[in-house]
Amino acid sequence: MSLDAKIPEGSLEEKWRNYQMKSKLINPANKKKLNVIVVGSGLSGAGAAATLAELGYDVQCFCYQDSARRAHSVAAQGGINAAKNYQHDGDSVWRMFYDTLKGGDFRSREANTYRLAELSAPLIDHFTQQGVPFAREYGGVLVNRSFGGVQVQRTFYARGQTGQQLLMAAYSQLYKMVRAKKVTMFPRTEMLDLVVVDGKAKGIIARDLVSGEIKRFAADAVVLATGGYSRVFRLSTLAIGCNGSALWKAHKRGALFAAPSFTQIHPTALPQSSEAQSKLTLMSESLRNDGRIWVPKKKEDTRKANDIPEDERDYYLERRYPSFGNLAPRDIASRAAKDRIDAGFGIGRLKNAVYLDFKNAIEKFGAETIKDRYGNLFKMYKKITGVDAYQEPMQISPAAHFSMGGLWVDYELMTTIDGLYAIGECNFSDHGANRLGANSLLQASVDGYFILPNTINNYLASELKNEHVTTEHPEFAKAEKEVMEYINRVLTINGTKTVDHFHRELGKVMWQECAMSRNKKGLEKAIQQIKTIREEFWSDVKVTGHANEMNTELEKALRLADFIELGILMCTDALQRNESCGAHFREEFQTEDGEAVRADEDYSYVSAWEYMDGEFKLHKEELTFEFVQPSIRSYK
C-alpha cells in the first residue's frame, strides 16, 4: 500500500494557500444535496458540524453523552497556543512551528505542523468573536502565559477552564445550526461500526444507549472526531466514557492506524490513592508557570513538606534542565518524576508523588494574584484532597493523558478509506512523538473549524455525480448483522469475572510495560500477557443485562474488547521502533544521563499499521524534512 500524504507544492508559507487556491468548489445549491456524518461533538466535532452546516451541508452529529456540552474537551484546563506575539518576546509562526516539530522529536510532517501554527492566530480572533472570555490585561489586551517546551508566552487562557469556555462557544454554534434544522443531533448514541461501500465510507451502524436499538445511518462522507484512546491504561485523566472504539472499528474496516504507541503521560495529575480508583484527575500544566516541582533529598523522608528546609529539597527539573526548568516538555517532566519516585524519593501515602509548590510565587506576587490565575484549580484540589495548596504544596504524579497516535490521515485529513476523515485527537497528524501543552485545544479547533471545511469539498465534489447510497444497501444489512452477532456473543459468555476486572489487568500491563519507558523484553512479555487477557475475557467475562435496554456494563465490555486489541498493537508498534523519541522511551536507547537517543537513519517515518484478520502489517510514510533539519532534542 502506497501512502500519499498529498502535500501541496511550494514553500511552507505557501502550501496551505496553494492548496486552497486549487481545491474544488461546490455550488451552494448542491451542498444541500450532500450529507455528512460527524461522530463526536467535542471541540473538533462540534466545530466541524457547525461549520459544515453553515456552509450548507446536511449534517448528522452523534455523541454518546446526553449533551454535546459534556464532551471531554471541557476538561482541558490550561490554555490554547497561538503565535500572535502579543508579548513582543520574539514569537512567530515559524518559531511556533519549530517548537512543535522539535517538541514532537521530529516525528511529524513539516507541512501539517506548519499549518497548525499558521492557523493559530486567526483561531483566537474566531473564538474572541464568539465570546470566549480569554484573560485580559488591565487595558483590555489578551494576556498570555507560558507552557512546557517553549521559551515564549503564547498560551491564551480563561483561568483554569479554557476547554470549558471553548466548548461552550462551539456548543452554541452547533445548537444554532440544530435549531436552524441544518444539523440533526443524536445524543446517547454510540457508533459501533463503519459501513464501507465499494471502498468508500458511506455510513455507520450505531446503538441507542437508552433503548439498545441498533440503527443505520447513511451519508456521503463520515467524519470521526472521537478523541483519544488513553483509557487503554484504565487509570488516566480521560473521562470514564472516553474510548477508542470508533477508531478501532474504522481500523478493522481498512483505515491504517498510525503511531499507536505514541501516547503522552502528563506530569501533573493527582496520584493514585487506591486499587479501586477508576480514573485520575488532571491538574493543569499551567500550574508549572508558578509552581516549583521538588522532592526531598533524603530517601523515604516522612516529614511534612513545610518542615523540610530549602537546602534539603531537590528541585530536580531546575537542576537537570536549567534552560526550561519546571516548564520542560511533558514527556521529559514525567520521566524525571518517575526517576525520582523509582529511586525512593517519592512522597505521599503510597510514595508515588512529587511536590508542586507555590510558596515562592505567593511570596513574590501575593495570594490574590495566584488565586486570579489558578483559583478554580486550587479549589478543585482542596475539594478532592482536603488540602489548601495556598498553605502547603500540592502532591502530583504522572498519568496517562493524550494520544499522539491515531488514524493515519493525509494533508486533507482523510484516512486510507475514501470519504472517511479523522480530526482532532483521533488522528496522528500534528504532534509527532510528543505533544506540547496547549496544542490539543488548538489542533481540535483548527481541524474542525478551518481545515476540514476546506478539504472535504475535494472529495464531495466528485460524489455529486454518483448515486447516493441509502441504508437499504446490502452492506448496511451485513454490518448491522455483524454488530448484533458481536453483541450477542459478549452477552452469552456468562463467565465469572467483571469487565472492570479485565480492564484493571490490561491497565496494569500497559502501564508497566508500555507507558513512560519500554524495553524489548517487557514489550514481548506484554503482548503475550494481553493475548492471555483477551482469551480469558472472551471465555470468562460476565456482562449482566440485555441488549435491548440501557446497559452500561455492555457498553464497557464492547469498548474493552477494542482496547485489548489496541493494546496489542500499541506494544507491537513500540517493539518495532528501536529508538527513543518523545514519549516513546526505549530503555535500551538512552544516553548515560538518561536522555533519549533517536535513530533518524532508520526510524524517520510514520508507522502506519494495517489490520489483517487479527494480525498487523506495517507500512511506512517516510518523513522528509525540506525546511528544518532534525537536531538533538535538548532542553538543558
C-alpha positions as CSV (number, residue, x, y, z in Angstrom):
1,M,0.0,0.0,0.0
2,S,1.4,3.4,-1.0
3,L,0.8,6.3,1.4
4,D,0.3,9.6,-0.4
5,A,0.2,12.5,2.1
6,K,-1.0,14.9,-0.7
7,I,1.4,17.6,0.5
8,P,0.9,20.8,-1.7
9,E,3.8,22.3,-3.6
10,G,5.6,25.5,-2.6
11,S,7.3,26.8,0.5
12,L,5.9,26.1,3.9
13,E,4.3,29.6,3.9
14,E,2.6,28.9,0.6
15,K,1.4,25.3,0.9
16,W,-1.9,25.9,2.6
17,R,-2.7,28.9,0.4
18,N,-1.8,26.9,-2.7
19,Y,-4.0,24.1,-1.6
20,Q,-7.0,26.3,-1.1
21,M,-6.5,28.0,-4.5
22,K,-6.5,24.7,-6.3
23,S,-9.2,22.8,-4.3
24,K,-12.6,22.1,-5.8
25,L,-15.6,24.1,-5.0
26,I,-19.3,23.0,-4.7
27,N,-22.2,25.2,-5.6
28,P,-24.3,26.2,-2.5
29,A,-27.4,24.6,-4.1
30,N,-25.5,21.3,-4.5
31,K,-24.2,21.3,-0.9
32,K,-27.8,20.8,0.3
33,K,-27.8,17.5,-1.6
34,L,-24.8,16.2,0.3
35,N,-25.0,14.6,3.8
36,V,-22.1,14.4,6.2
37,I,-22.0,12.3,9.4
38,V,-19.8,13.7,12.3
39,V,-19.2,11.2,15.1
40,G,-18.2,13.1,18.2
41,S,-19.4,16.5,19.4
42,G,-16.4,17.8,21.4
43,L,-14.4,20.8,20.3
44,S,-13.4,19.3,17.0
45,G,-16.7,17.6,16.2
46,A,-18.9,20.4,17.2
47,G,-16.8,22.9,15.3
48,A,-16.8,20.7,12.2
49,A,-20.6,20.0,12.4
50,A,-21.5,23.7,12.9
51,T,-19.2,24.9,10.2
52,L,-20.2,22.3,7.6
53,A,-23.9,23.1,8.3
54,E,-23.2,26.8,8.0
55,L,-21.6,26.1,4.6
56,G,-24.9,24.4,3.5
57,Y,-24.3,20.6,4.0
58,D,-26.9,18.4,5.7
59,V,-25.1,17.2,8.9
60,Q,-25.9,14.4,11.3
61,C,-23.9,14.6,14.6
62,F,-23.5,11.8,17.1
63,C,-22.3,11.7,20.7
64,Y,-22.6,9.1,23.4
65,Q,-23.1,11.7,26.1
66,D,-26.5,13.1,27.0
67,S,-25.4,16.5,25.6
68,A,-22.6,17.9,23.5
69,R,-21.7,20.1,26.5
70,R,-20.4,17.0,28.3
71,A,-17.7,16.2,25.7
72,H,-14.3,15.7,27.2
73,S,-12.9,18.8,25.6
74,V,-14.4,20.5,28.7
75,A,-11.6,19.0,30.8
76,A,-8.8,20.8,29.1
77,Q,-7.8,23.5,31.6
78,G,-4.6,25.4,30.9
79,G,-5.0,27.2,27.6
80,I,-4.6,27.3,23.8
81,N,-1.5,28.3,21.9
82,A,-1.3,30.9,19.1
83,A,1.6,32.7,17.5
84,K,0.3,36.3,17.9
85,N,3.3,37.7,19.7
86,Y,1.3,39.9,21.9
87,Q,4.1,39.9,24.5
88,H,6.7,41.0,21.9
89,D,9.0,38.3,23.2
90,G,10.2,37.1,19.8
91,D,7.4,34.7,18.9
92,S,6.3,34.0,15.3
93,V,4.6,31.4,13.2
94,W,8.0,29.9,12.3
95,R,9.1,29.7,16.0
96,M,5.8,28.0,17.0
97,F,6.2,25.6,14.1
98,Y,9.7,24.8,15.1
99,D,8.8,24.4,18.8
100,T,6.0,22.0,17.9
101,L,8.2,20.0,15.4
102,K,11.0,19.8,18.0
103,G,8.6,19.0,20.8
104,G,7.4,16.0,18.8
105,D,11.0,14.9,18.4
106,F,10.8,15.4,14.6
107,R,8.3,12.6,14.0
108,S,5.6,14.6,12.3
109,R,5.2,16.2,8.8
110,E,6.6,19.7,8.3
111,A,3.6,20.8,6.3
112,N,0.9,19.7,8.7
113,T,2.8,21.2,11.7
114,Y,3.4,24.5,10.0
115,R,-0.3,24.8,9.1
116,L,-1.2,24.2,12.7
117,A,1.0,27.2,13.7
118,E,-0.2,29.3,10.7
119,L,-3.9,29.0,11.6
120,S,-3.4,29.5,15.3
121,A,-3.6,33.4,15.2
122,P,-6.9,33.6,13.3
123,L,-8.4,31.0,15.6
124,I,-8.0,33.2,18.6
125,D,-9.8,36.0,16.7
126,H,-12.5,33.5,15.8
127,F,-13.1,32.5,19.4
128,T,-12.9,36.1,20.7
129,Q,-15.7,37.0,18.3
130,Q,-17.7,34.0,19.6
131,G,-17.5,35.5,23.1
132,V,-14.8,33.3,24.7
133,P,-13.8,35.2,27.9
134,F,-10.0,35.0,27.5
135,A,-8.0,36.6,30.3
136,R,-7.0,40.2,29.6
137,E,-4.6,42.8,30.8
138,Y,-5.9,45.8,32.7
139,G,-6.1,47.7,29.5
140,G,-8.1,45.0,27.7
141,V,-5.4,43.3,25.6
142,L,-5.5,39.5,25.7
143,V,-2.8,38.2,28.1
144,N,-0.6,35.1,27.6
145,R,1.3,32.7,29.8
146,S,4.0,30.0,29.1
147,F,3.6,26.3,28.7
148,G,6.1,23.5,28.6
149,G,8.7,23.2,25.9
150,V,8.8,26.8,24.8
151,Q,10.6,30.0,25.9
152,V,8.0,32.5,24.9
153,Q,4.5,33.3,26.2
154,R,1.9,32.2,23.6
155,T,-0.8,30.5,25.6
156,F,-4.2,32.2,25.7
157,Y,-6.4,31.1,28.6
158,A,-9.6,31.6,30.6
159,R,-8.4,30.9,34.1
160,G,-8.1,27.1,34.5
161,Q,-11.2,26.3,32.5
162,T,-10.2,27.2,28.9
163,G,-11.5,24.0,27.4
164,Q,-14.9,24.5,29.0
165,Q,-15.2,28.0,27.6
166,L,-14.1,27.0,24.1
167,L,-16.5,24.1,24.2
168,M,-19.4,26.3,25.2
169,A,-18.6,28.6,22.2
170,A,-18.6,25.6,19.9
171,Y,-21.7,24.2,21.5
172,S,-23.6,27.4,21.0
173,Q,-22.6,27.4,17.3
174,L,-23.6,23.8,17.0
175,Y,-27.0,24.3,18.5
176,K,-27.6,27.4,16.5
177,M,-27.4,25.0,13.5
178,V,-29.5,22.4,15.2
179,R,-32.2,25.0,15.7
180,A,-31.9,26.0,12.1
181,K,-32.5,22.4,11.2
182,K,-29.2,22.1,9.4
183,V,-27.8,19.7,12.0
184,T,-29.6,16.7,13.3
185,M,-28.2,15.8,16.7
186,F,-28.2,12.2,18.1
187,P,-27.1,12.2,21.8
188,R,-26.7,9.0,23.8
189,T,-25.9,7.2,20.5
190,E,-22.6,5.3,20.0
191,M,-21.0,4.3,16.7
192,L,-20.4,0.5,16.7
193,D,-19.2,0.0,13.1
194,L,-18.3,1.8,9.9
195,V,-20.1,0.9,6.6
196,V,-17.9,0.8,3.6
197,V,-19.4,0.5,0.1
198,D,-17.1,0.0,-2.9
199,G,-14.1,1.2,-0.8
200,K,-15.8,4.4,0.4
201,A,-17.2,5.3,3.8
202,K,-20.9,5.6,3.4
203,G,-22.4,5.4,6.9
204,I,-22.3,4.0,10.3
205,I,-24.1,1.4,12.5
206,A,-24.9,2.9,15.9
207,R,-26.6,1.9,19.1
208,D,-29.1,3.9,21.0
209,L,-27.7,3.8,24.5
210,V,-31.1,4.4,26.1
211,S,-33.2,1.8,24.3
212,G,-30.5,-0.5,23.0
213,E,-31.8,-0.3,19.5
214,I,-29.3,-0.8,16.6
215,K,-29.8,1.8,13.9
216,R,-28.4,2.5,10.4
217,F,-27.2,5.9,9.2
218,A,-26.1,6.8,5.6
219,A,-24.1,9.7,4.4
220,D,-21.8,10.8,1.6
221,A,-18.8,11.2,3.9
222,V,-18.1,10.3,7.5
223,V,-16.0,12.4,9.9
224,L,-14.6,10.8,13.1
225,A,-13.9,13.3,15.9
226,T,-14.0,10.9,18.8
227,G,-10.8,11.9,20.8
228,G,-8.0,9.8,22.1
229,Y,-7.6,6.2,23.5
230,S,-5.5,6.6,26.7
231,R,-8.3,4.8,28.6
232,V,-6.4,1.7,27.4
233,F,-4.3,2.3,30.5
234,R,-7.6,2.3,32.5
235,L,-6.3,4.9,35.0
236,S,-6.0,8.1,33.0
237,T,-7.0,11.7,33.0
238,L,-9.8,10.9,30.5
239,A,-13.5,10.7,31.4
240,I,-14.7,7.2,32.1
241,G,-16.7,7.1,28.8
242,C,-13.8,8.0,26.6
243,N,-12.9,5.2,24.3
244,G,-11.1,4.2,21.1
245,S,-13.9,2.0,19.6
246,A,-14.8,4.3,16.7
247,L,-11.2,4.4,15.7
248,W,-10.8,0.7,16.1
249,K,-13.9,-0.2,14.0
250,A,-12.6,2.1,11.2
251,H,-9.2,0.4,11.5
252,K,-10.7,-3.0,11.1
253,R,-12.6,-1.8,8.0
254,G,-9.3,-0.7,6.4
255,A,-8.2,2.6,7.9
256,L,-4.5,2.5,8.8
257,F,-3.6,3.2,12.4
258,A,-0.5,5.5,12.7
259,A,2.0,5.6,15.6
260,P,-0.3,3.9,18.1
261,S,2.5,3.7,20.7
262,F,2.9,7.5,20.9
263,T,0.9,8.2,24.0
264,Q,1.6,11.0,26.4
265,I,2.0,10.7,30.1
266,H,1.0,14.1,31.8
267,P,3.3,15.1,34.6
268,T,0.7,16.9,36.8
269,A,-2.2,14.7,37.9
270,L,-3.4,13.7,41.3
271,P,-1.7,10.5,42.3
272,Q,-3.5,7.2,42.5
273,S,-4.8,6.6,46.0
274,S,-6.2,3.0,45.8
275,E,-6.8,0.0,43.6
276,A,-10.5,0.7,43.5
277,Q,-9.9,4.1,41.8
278,S,-11.5,4.4,38.4
279,K,-9.8,7.5,37.0
280,L,-7.2,10.2,37.7
281,T,-7.7,13.9,37.9
282,L,-5.7,16.3,35.7
283,M,-4.1,19.3,37.3
284,S,-3.3,21.8,34.5
285,E,0.2,22.2,33.2
286,S,-0.3,25.9,33.6
287,L,0.4,25.4,37.3
288,R,4.1,24.8,36.3
289,N,4.3,28.5,35.4
290,D,4.4,29.5,39.1
291,G,4.7,26.2,40.9
292,R,8.1,24.6,41.6
293,I,8.4,20.8,41.5
294,W,10.6,19.1,44.1
295,V,11.2,16.0,46.2
296,P,13.2,15.6,49.5
297,K,16.9,14.9,49.1
298,K,16.5,12.3,51.7
299,K,15.0,8.9,50.7
300,E,11.8,7.8,52.4
301,D,11.5,11.2,54.1
302,T,8.4,11.2,56.4
303,R,8.5,14.8,57.4
304,K,5.7,17.2,56.3
305,A,6.5,19.3,53.3
306,N,6.7,22.6,55.2
307,D,9.1,21.1,57.7
308,I,11.7,20.3,55.1
309,P,14.3,23.1,54.8
310,E,15.1,24.7,51.5
311,D,18.5,23.2,51.3
312,E,17.1,19.7,51.8
313,R,14.8,19.9,48.7
314,D,15.7,18.7,45.3
315,Y,14.2,20.9,42.5
316,Y,15.2,18.2,40.1
317,L,13.7,19.8,36.9
318,E,15.5,23.1,37.6
319,R,18.7,21.1,38.3
320,R,18.6,18.9,35.2
321,Y,17.1,21.3,32.7
322,P,18.1,24.8,33.7
323,S,17.1,26.4,30.4
324,F,13.4,25.3,30.8
325,G,13.2,24.3,34.4
326,N,9.7,23.4,35.6
327,L,8.4,24.1,32.0
328,A,10.3,21.2,30.5
329,P,8.1,19.2,28.0
330,R,5.7,16.7,29.4
331,D,7.5,13.5,28.4
332,I,10.7,14.8,30.0
333,A,9.0,16.1,33.1
334,S,7.1,12.8,33.6
335,R,10.1,10.6,33.1
336,A,12.1,12.8,35.6
337,A,9.3,12.4,38.2
338,K,9.3,8.6,37.6
339,D,13.0,8.5,38.0
340,R,12.8,10.2,41.4
341,I,9.9,8.1,42.6
342,D,11.5,4.8,41.5
343,A,14.7,5.9,43.2
344,G,12.9,6.1,46.6
345,F,12.3,9.9,46.8
346,G,8.5,9.7,46.2
347,I,6.2,11.3,48.7
348,G,2.6,10.8,49.8
349,R,0.9,7.8,51.4
350,L,1.9,5.5,48.6
351,K,5.2,7.2,47.9
352,N,4.1,7.7,44.3
353,A,4.1,11.5,44.0
354,V,6.2,14.6,44.0
355,Y,5.5,18.1,45.3
356,L,4.3,21.1,43.3
357,D,5.0,24.1,45.5
358,F,3.6,27.7,45.2
359,K,5.3,29.2,48.2
360,N,7.8,31.3,46.3
361,A,5.2,32.5,43.8
362,I,2.8,33.5,46.6
363,E,5.6,35.4,48.4
364,K,6.5,37.2,45.2
365,F,3.1,38.0,43.7
366,G,0.7,37.6,46.5
367,A,-2.1,35.1,47.1
368,E,-4.7,37.1,45.3
369,T,-2.7,37.1,42.0
370,I,-2.2,33.3,42.2
371,K,-5.9,32.9,43.0
372,D,-6.8,35.1,40.0
373,R,-4.6,32.8,37.8
374,Y,-5.5,29.4,39.1
375,G,-8.3,29.9,41.7
376,N,-10.6,27.2,40.3
377,L,-7.7,24.6,40.2
378,F,-6.8,25.3,43.8
379,K,-10.4,25.0,44.8
380,M,-10.7,21.7,42.9
381,Y,-7.6,20.4,44.6
382,K,-8.9,21.2,48.0
383,K,-12.3,19.7,47.3
384,I,-10.6,16.4,46.3
385,T,-7.8,16.2,48.8
386,G,-8.8,18.4,51.6
387,V,-5.5,20.2,51.4
388,D,-5.2,24.0,51.0
389,A,-2.5,24.5,48.3
390,Y,-2.0,28.1,49.3
391,Q,-0.6,26.8,52.6
392,E,1.2,23.6,51.6
393,P,2.5,22.0,48.3
394,M,0.3,20.0,46.0
395,Q,1.1,16.3,45.5
396,I,1.2,15.4,41.9
397,S,2.1,12.3,39.8
398,P,2.4,11.3,36.1
399,A,-0.8,9.9,34.5
400,A,-1.8,8.7,31.1
401,H,-3.3,11.6,29.2
402,F,-3.1,12.2,25.4
403,S,-2.8,10.1,22.3
404,M,-0.4,11.5,19.6
405,G,-1.1,8.4,17.6
406,G,-4.4,7.8,15.8
407,L,-5.8,7.0,12.4
408,W,-3.4,7.9,9.5
409,V,-4.6,10.9,7.6
410,D,-3.2,12.8,4.6
411,Y,-2.9,16.6,4.3
412,E,-6.7,16.8,3.8
413,L,-7.3,14.8,7.0
414,M,-8.7,11.9,5.0
415,T,-7.8,8.4,6.1
416,T,-6.9,5.5,3.8
417,I,-10.6,4.8,3.3
418,D,-12.1,7.3,0.8
419,G,-14.7,9.5,2.4
420,L,-13.6,8.8,5.9
421,Y,-12.0,11.7,7.8
422,A,-10.4,11.8,11.2
423,I,-10.0,15.2,13.0
424,G,-8.7,16.3,16.4
425,E,-7.0,13.8,18.8
426,C,-8.2,10.8,16.9
427,N,-5.8,11.4,14.0
428,F,-2.0,11.3,14.2
429,S,-1.1,14.3,12.1
430,D,0.5,17.2,14.0
431,H,2.3,16.3,17.2
432,G,4.8,13.6,16.3
433,A,6.1,11.6,19.3
434,N,5.1,14.2,21.9
435,R,2.5,17.0,22.1
436,L,3.4,20.3,23.6
437,G,1.0,21.7,26.2
438,A,-1.9,23.8,25.0
439,N,-1.6,22.4,21.4
440,S,-4.5,20.0,22.0
441,L,-7.3,22.6,22.0
442,L,-5.6,24.2,19.1
443,Q,-5.5,21.2,16.9
444,A,-9.0,20.2,17.7
445,S,-10.3,23.6,16.9
446,V,-8.3,24.2,13.8
447,D,-9.1,20.8,12.3
448,G,-12.9,21.3,12.9
449,Y,-13.3,25.0,12.1
450,F,-10.7,25.7,9.5
451,I,-9.2,22.7,7.8
452,L,-11.9,20.0,7.3
453,P,-14.4,22.5,5.8
454,N,-11.8,23.5,3.2
455,T,-10.7,20.0,2.3
456,I,-13.8,17.9,2.3
457,N,-15.0,19.7,-0.8
458,N,-12.3,17.9,-2.9
459,Y,-13.9,14.6,-2.1
460,L,-17.6,15.5,-2.1
461,A,-17.4,17.4,-5.4
462,S,-16.7,14.0,-7.1
463,E,-19.6,12.3,-5.2
464,L,-22.2,14.6,-6.6
465,K,-22.3,12.6,-9.9
466,N,-22.6,9.3,-8.1
467,E,-25.7,7.6,-6.9
468,H,-26.4,8.3,-3.2
469,V,-26.2,5.2,-1.1
470,T,-29.1,4.6,1.3
471,T,-29.4,2.4,4.4
472,E,-31.1,-0.2,2.2
473,H,-27.8,-1.1,0.6
474,P,-26.8,-4.7,1.4
475,E,-23.6,-3.5,3.1
476,F,-25.7,-1.9,5.8
477,A,-27.6,-5.0,6.5
478,K,-24.4,-7.0,6.6
479,A,-22.7,-4.6,9.0
480,E,-25.8,-4.5,11.2
481,K,-26.0,-8.2,11.4
482,E,-22.3,-8.5,12.4
483,V,-22.8,-5.9,15.2
484,M,-25.8,-7.7,16.6
485,E,-24.0,-11.1,16.5
486,Y,-21.0,-9.5,18.2
487,I,-23.2,-8.0,21.0
488,N,-24.9,-11.4,21.4
489,R,-21.5,-13.1,21.7
490,V,-20.5,-10.8,24.5
491,L,-23.7,-11.2,26.4
492,T,-23.8,-15.0,26.2
493,I,-20.3,-15.7,27.6
494,N,-21.8,-15.5,31.2
495,G,-18.5,-16.0,32.9
496,T,-17.4,-15.2,36.5
497,K,-15.4,-12.0,36.2
498,T,-16.4,-8.4,35.7
499,V,-15.5,-6.1,32.8
500,D,-13.7,-3.9,35.4
501,H,-11.5,-6.9,36.4
502,F,-10.2,-7.3,32.9
503,H,-9.7,-3.6,32.4
504,R,-7.7,-3.5,35.6
505,E,-5.5,-6.3,34.4
506,L,-5.0,-4.7,31.0
507,G,-4.2,-1.3,32.6
508,K,-1.5,-2.8,34.8
509,V,0.2,-4.5,31.9
510,M,0.1,-1.4,29.7
511,W,1.2,1.0,32.5
512,Q,4.1,-1.3,33.5
513,E,5.4,-2.1,30.0
514,C,4.2,0.5,27.5
515,A,3.9,3.8,29.3
516,M,6.8,6.1,30.3
517,S,9.5,3.7,29.5
518,R,9.6,0.5,27.5
519,N,12.1,-2.3,26.7
520,K,12.2,-5.2,24.3
521,K,11.8,-7.9,27.0
522,G,8.9,-6.1,28.7
523,L,7.0,-5.4,25.4
524,E,7.3,-9.0,24.2
525,K,6.1,-10.1,27.6
526,A,3.2,-7.6,27.5
527,I,2.0,-8.8,24.1
528,Q,1.7,-12.4,25.5
529,Q,0.0,-11.2,28.7
530,I,-2.6,-9.1,26.7
531,K,-3.3,-12.1,24.5
532,T,-3.9,-14.2,27.6
533,I,-6.2,-11.4,28.9
534,R,-8.1,-11.5,25.6
535,E,-8.6,-15.2,25.8
536,E,-9.8,-15.0,29.4
537,F,-12.1,-12.1,28.5
538,W,-13.8,-14.0,25.7
539,S,-14.3,-17.1,27.9
540,D,-14.9,-15.7,31.4
541,V,-16.4,-12.2,31.4
542,K,-19.8,-11.7,32.8
543,V,-21.9,-8.9,31.3
544,T,-25.3,-8.6,33.0
545,G,-28.5,-7.2,31.5
546,H,-29.8,-7.4,27.9
547,A,-29.0,-5.8,24.6
548,N,-32.4,-4.1,24.1
549,E,-32.1,-1.8,27.2
550,M,-29.8,0.7,28.8
551,N,-26.8,-1.4,29.7
552,T,-23.7,0.4,30.9
553,E,-21.9,-3.0,31.5
554,L,-22.4,-3.9,27.9
555,E,-21.0,-0.5,26.8
556,K,-17.9,-1.1,28.9
557,A,-17.5,-4.6,27.6
558,L,-17.7,-3.6,23.9
559,R,-15.2,-0.8,24.5
560,L,-12.8,-3.0,26.5
561,A,-12.8,-5.7,23.7
562,D,-11.4,-3.0,21.4
563,F,-8.9,-1.7,24.0
564,I,-7.5,-5.2,24.4
565,E,-6.7,-5.5,20.7
566,L,-5.5,-1.9,20.6
567,G,-3.1,-2.7,23.5
568,I,-1.5,-5.5,21.4
569,L,-1.0,-3.1,18.5
570,M,0.5,-0.4,20.8
571,C,3.1,-2.8,22.2
572,T,3.8,-4.2,18.7
573,D,4.4,-0.6,17.4
574,A,6.7,0.2,20.4
575,L,8.6,-3.1,19.9
576,Q,9.5,-2.4,16.3
577,R,10.7,1.1,16.9
578,N,14.3,0.6,18.1
579,E,15.0,4.1,19.2
580,S,13.8,6.6,21.9
581,C,11.9,9.6,20.6
582,G,9.5,11.9,22.5
583,A,7.1,9.9,24.7
584,H,8.4,6.7,23.2
585,F,11.3,5.9,25.5
586,R,13.1,2.6,24.9
587,E,15.4,1.9,27.8
588,E,18.0,0.4,25.5
589,F,18.4,3.6,23.6
590,Q,19.4,6.4,26.0
591,T,22.5,8.5,26.9
592,E,24.5,8.0,30.1
593,D,22.5,10.7,31.8
594,G,19.1,9.1,30.8
595,E,18.2,11.2,27.7
596,A,16.5,9.8,24.6
597,V,18.6,8.7,21.6
598,R,16.8,8.9,18.2
599,A,17.8,6.8,15.2
600,D,16.9,9.1,12.3
601,E,18.6,7.0,9.7
602,D,16.3,4.0,10.4
603,Y,13.1,5.4,12.0
604,S,12.4,8.8,10.5
605,Y,9.0,7.6,9.4
606,V,5.4,7.4,10.5
607,S,4.5,3.8,11.3
608,A,1.0,3.0,9.7
609,W,-0.5,-0.4,10.6
610,E,-2.9,-2.3,8.5
611,Y,-5.3,-4.7,10.2
612,M,-5.2,-8.2,8.7
613,D,-7.6,-10.6,10.5
614,G,-6.0,-10.3,13.9
615,E,-2.5,-9.6,12.7
616,F,-0.9,-6.2,11.8
617,K,1.1,-5.3,8.8
618,L,3.5,-2.3,8.9
619,H,3.5,0.4,6.2
620,K,5.9,3.4,6.4
621,E,5.4,7.0,5.5
622,E,8.9,8.3,5.2
623,L,9.3,11.8,6.7
624,T,11.1,14.3,4.5
625,F,12.5,17.4,6.1
626,E,12.9,20.1,3.5
627,F,13.0,23.2,5.7
628,V,14.2,22.1,9.1
629,Q,17.0,19.6,9.8
630,P,16.3,17.3,12.8
631,S,18.6,18.0,15.7
632,I,19.2,16.6,19.1
633,R,16.2,17.5,21.2
634,S,17.8,19.1,24.3
635,Y,16.2,21.2,26.9
636,K,19.2,21.6,29.1
